[in-house]
Amino acid sequence: MDSILDTISLILILIGALLCLTAAIGLVRFRDVPSRLHAATKPQVLGLIVICLAIALSLRSWPVVAFLVPIVLIQLATAPLSAHMVGRQAYRNGTIDRASLRVDELAESSETPPAAGG
């Protein structure tokens, strides 16, 4: 049974590493901010979750699981928030090509709050 769980852990670590690698490649290859934000958040977070699951399966210890759960929860909470804030600021700075947006909700809103400190 241990060898089966170790094999599953190895496969999950490889999958997680490949997801993180695709996130890194996406950051280098994509040209615009929304595409880079997508590459930085979605596969990276999923890769971290898969790697944490592999660690939990490999070590088979409740203290390890108790340590990994907050890591995953904090990552799930902060990655979308930071991507949203970076994307919103890029929109305000004009670094996003507005013609490439299918739906421009910020332009449609009647009042856009000013940037912090400005």
Secondary structure by P-SEA (a helix, b strand, c coil): caaaaaaaaaaaaaaaaaaaaaaaaaaaccccaaaaaaaacaaaaaaaaaaaaaaaaaaccaaaaaaaaaaaaaaaacaaaaaaaaaaaaaaaccccccccccccccccccccccccc
